[in-house]
Amino acid sequence: MQNLYDISAPKKATNLSINSDLLAQARSSNINLSATLERALREELARERASQWQVENKASIKAYNQFVQENGCFGDEFREF
């Protein structure tokens, strides 16, 4: 599977505004803010891309499901479970 983004791209400084207590709690727990944000953004981007893929392929998925409902799955006659 291809990456969602260029993992070798250089880091870029940015400014964010977050809840001050949340920031203080995270820092007191030694949470790596950059790594945590990158992980959260990767997960959100993956969800967004999956949702976008489903929208773009809705007609094909519907057609395939209709075909399976009418004809069964390929290889059903060979299944032993």
MARBA-3410 file (N, C-alpha, C, O; in Angstrom, 1 decimal):
81
0.8,-1.2,0.0,0.0,0.0,0.0,0.9,1.2,0.0,1.9,1.3,0.7 ~ 0.5,2.2,-0.8,1.3,3.4,-0.8,1.1,4.3,0.4,0.1,4.2,1.0 ~ 2.1,5.1,0.7,2.0,6.0,1.8,1.0,7.1,1.6,0.7,7.5,0.4 ~ 0.4,7.6,2.6,-0.6,8.7,2.5,0.1,10.0,2.2,-0.5,11.0,1.7 ~ 1.4,10.1,2.5,2.2,11.3,2.4,3.7,11.0,2.2,4.0,9.8,2.4
4.5,11.9,1.9,5.9,11.7,1.7,6.6,11.7,3.1,6.8,12.7,3.7 ~ 6.9,10.5,3.5,7.5,10.3,4.8,8.9,10.9,4.9,9.4,11.1,6.0 ~ 9.5,11.2,3.8,10.9,11.7,3.8,10.9,13.2,3.7,12.0,13.8,3.7 ~ 9.7,13.8,3.6,9.7,15.3,3.5,10.2,15.9,4.8,10.1,15.4,5.9 ~ 10.9,17.1,4.7,11.5,17.7,5.9,10.4,18.2,6.9,9.2,18.4,6.5
10.8,18.3,8.1,9.9,18.8,9.1,9.7,20.3,8.9,10.6,21.0,8.4 ~ 8.5,20.9,9.3,8.3,22.3,9.1,7.7,22.8,10.4,6.7,22.2,10.9 ~ 8.2,23.8,11.0,7.7,24.4,12.2,6.3,25.1,11.9,6.1,25.6,10.8 ~ 5.5,25.0,12.9,4.1,25.6,12.7,3.6,26.1,14.1,4.1,25.6,15.1 ~ 2.7,27.0,14.1,2.1,27.5,15.3,0.7,26.9,15.4,-0.1,26.9,14.5
0.4,26.4,16.6,-0.9,25.9,16.9,-1.5,26.5,18.1,-0.7,27.0,19.0 ~ -2.8,26.6,18.2,-3.4,27.0,19.4,-4.2,25.9,20.0,-5.1,25.3,19.4 ~ -3.9,25.5,21.3,-4.6,24.4,21.9,-4.9,24.8,23.3,-4.3,25.8,23.9 ~ -5.8,24.1,24.0,-6.2,24.3,25.3,-4.9,24.3,26.2,-4.1,23.4,26.2 ~ -4.8,25.4,27.0,-3.5,25.5,27.8,-3.4,24.4,28.9,-2.3,24.0,29.2
-4.5,24.0,29.5,-4.4,22.9,30.5,-4.1,21.6,29.8,-3.3,20.8,30.3 ~ -4.6,21.3,28.6,-4.3,20.1,27.9,-2.8,20.1,27.6,-2.1,19.1,27.7 ~ -2.3,21.2,27.1,-0.8,21.3,26.9,0.0,21.1,28.1,1.0,20.4,28.1 ~ -0.4,21.7,29.2,0.4,21.5,30.5,0.3,20.1,30.9,1.4,19.5,31.3 ~ -0.8,19.4,30.8,-0.9,18.0,31.2,-0.1,17.1,30.3,0.6,16.2,30.8
-0.1,17.4,29.0,0.7,16.6,28.1,2.2,16.8,28.4,2.9,15.8,28.4 ~ 2.6,18.0,28.6,4.0,18.2,28.9,4.4,17.6,30.2,5.5,17.0,30.3 ~ 3.6,17.7,31.2,3.9,17.0,32.5,4.0,15.5,32.4,4.7,14.9,33.2 ~ 3.3,15.0,31.4,3.4,13.5,31.1,4.5,13.2,30.1,4.6,12.0,29.7 ~ 5.3,14.1,29.7,6.4,13.9,28.8,5.9,13.4,27.4,6.5,12.5,26.8
4.7,13.8,27.0,4.2,13.4,25.7,4.8,14.2,24.6,4.9,15.4,24.7 ~ 5.3,13.5,23.6,6.0,14.1,22.5,4.9,14.7,21.6,4.2,14.0,20.9 ~ 4.7,16.1,21.6,3.7,16.7,20.9,3.7,16.6,19.4,2.7,16.3,18.8 ~ 4.9,16.7,18.9,5.1,16.6,17.4,4.7,15.2,16.9,4.0,15.0,16.0 ~ 5.2,14.1,17.6,4.9,12.8,17.2,3.4,12.5,17.4,2.8,11.8,16.6
2.8,13.0,18.5,1.4,12.7,18.7,0.6,13.4,17.7,-0.4,12.8,17.2 ~ 0.9,14.6,17.3,0.1,15.3,16.3,0.3,14.6,14.9,-0.7,14.4,14.2 ~ 1.5,14.2,14.6,1.7,13.5,13.3,0.9,12.2,13.3,0.3,11.9,12.2 ~ 0.9,11.5,14.4,0.1,10.2,14.4,-1.4,10.5,14.2,-2.1,9.8,13.5 ~ -1.9,11.5,14.9,-3.3,11.9,14.8,-3.7,12.3,13.4,-4.7,12.0,12.9
-2.8,13.1,12.8,-3.0,13.6,11.5,-3.0,12.4,10.5,-3.8,12.4,9.5 ~ -2.1,11.5,10.6,-2.0,10.3,9.8,-3.4,9.5,9.9,-3.9,9.1,8.8 ~ -3.8,9.3,11.1,-5.0,8.5,11.3,-6.2,9.3,10.7,-7.1,8.6,10.0 ~ -6.3,10.6,10.9,-7.4,11.4,10.3,-7.4,11.4,8.8,-8.4,11.3,8.2 ~ -6.2,11.5,8.3,-6.0,11.5,6.8,-6.4,10.2,6.2,-7.1,10.1,5.2
-6.1,9.1,6.9,-6.4,7.8,6.4,-8.0,7.6,6.4,-8.5,7.1,5.5 ~ -8.6,8.1,7.5,-10.1,8.0,7.6,-10.7,8.8,6.5,-11.7,8.4,5.8 ~ -10.2,10.0,6.2,-10.7,10.9,5.2,-10.5,10.3,3.8,-11.5,10.3,3.0 ~ -9.4,9.7,3.5,-9.1,9.1,2.2,-10.0,7.8,2.1,-10.5,7.6,1.0 ~ -10.2,7.1,3.1,-11.1,5.9,3.0,-12.6,6.3,2.7,-13.3,5.7,1.9
-13.0,7.4,3.4,-14.3,7.9,3.2,-14.5,8.4,1.7,-15.5,8.2,1.1 ~ -13.5,9.1,1.3,-13.5,9.7,-0.1,-13.5,8.5,-1.1,-14.2,8.6,-2.1 ~ -12.7,7.4,-0.8,-12.7,6.3,-1.7,-14.1,5.6,-1.8,-14.6,5.3,-2.9 ~ -14.8,5.5,-0.6,-16.1,4.9,-0.6,-17.1,5.8,-1.4,-17.9,5.2,-2.2 ~ -17.0,7.1,-1.3,-17.9,7.9,-2.1,-17.6,7.8,-3.6,-18.5,7.6,-4.4
-16.3,7.8,-4.0,-16.0,7.7,-5.4,-16.3,6.4,-6.0,-16.5,6.3,-7.2 ~ -16.4,5.3,-5.2,-16.6,4.0,-5.7,-18.0,3.4,-5.3,-18.2,2.2,-5.4 ~ -18.9,4.3,-4.8,-20.2,3.9,-4.4,-21.0,3.1,-5.4,-21.6,2.1,-5.1 ~ -21.0,3.6,-6.7,-21.7,2.9,-7.7,-21.1,1.5,-8.0,-21.9,0.6,-8.2 ~ -19.8,1.4,-8.0,-19.2,0.1,-8.3,-19.5,-0.9,-7.2,-19.7,-2.0,-7.4
-19.4,-0.4,-6.0,-19.7,-1.3,-4.8,-21.1,-1.8,-4.9,-21.4,-2.9,-4.6 ~ -22.0,-0.8,-5.2,-23.4,-1.2,-5.3,-23.7,-2.2,-6.4,-24.4,-3.2,-6.2 ~ -23.0,-2.0,-7.5,-23.2,-3.0,-8.6,-22.6,-4.3,-8.3,-23.2,-5.4,-8.6 ~ -21.4,-4.4,-7.6,-20.8,-5.6,-7.2,-21.7,-6.4,-6.2,-22.0,-7.6,-6.4 ~ -22.2,-5.6,-5.2,-23.1,-6.3,-4.2,-24.4,-6.8,-4.9,-24.8,-7.9,-4.5
-24.9,-6.1,-5.9,-26.1,-6.6,-6.6,-25.8,-7.9,-7.4,-26.5,-8.8,-7.4 ~ -24.6,-7.9,-8.0,-24.1,-9.0,-8.8,-24.0,-10.3,-7.8,-24.5,-11.3,-8.2 ~ -23.4,-10.1,-6.7,-23.2,-11.1,-5.7,-24.5,-11.6,-5.2,-24.7,-12.8,-5.1 ~ -25.4,-10.7,-5.0,-26.8,-11.1,-4.5,-27.5,-12.0,-5.5,-28.2,-12.9,-5.2 ~ -27.3,-11.6,-6.8,-28.0,-12.4,-7.8,-27.3,-13.6,-8.2,-27.9,-14.6,-8.6
-26.0,-13.6,-8.2,-25.2,-14.7,-8.8,-24.3,-15.5,-7.7,-23.8,-16.5,-8.1 ~ -24.2,-15.0,-6.6,-23.3,-15.5,-5.6,-21.8,-15.1,-5.8,-21.6,-14.4,-6.9 ~ -20.9,-15.5,-5.0,-19.5,-15.1,-5.1,-18.8,-16.1,-6.0,-19.2,-17.3,-6.1 ~ -17.8,-15.6,-6.7,-17.0,-16.5,-7.5,-16.4,-17.5,-6.6,-15.8,-17.2,-5.6 ~ -16.4,-18.7,-7.0,-15.8,-19.8,-6.2,-16.6,-20.4,-5.1,-16.2,-21.3,-4.4
-17.9,-19.9,-5.0,-18.8,-20.5,-3.9,-18.9,-22.0,-4.0,-18.9,-22.7,-2.9 ~ -18.9,-22.5,-5.2,-19.1,-24.0,-5.3,-17.9,-24.8,-4.8,-18.0,-26.0,-4.6 ~ -16.7,-24.1,-4.6,-15.5,-24.8,-4.1,-15.3,-24.6,-2.6,-14.4,-25.3,-2.1 ~ -16.1,-23.8,-2.0,-15.9,-23.6,-0.6,-16.3,-24.9,0.2,-17.2,-25.6,-0.1 ~ -15.5,-25.1,1.3,-15.8,-26.3,2.1,-16.2,-25.9,3.5,-16.1,-26.7,4.5
-16.5,-24.6,3.7,-16.9,-24.1,5.1,-18.2,-23.5,5.0,-18.7,-23.0,6.1
END
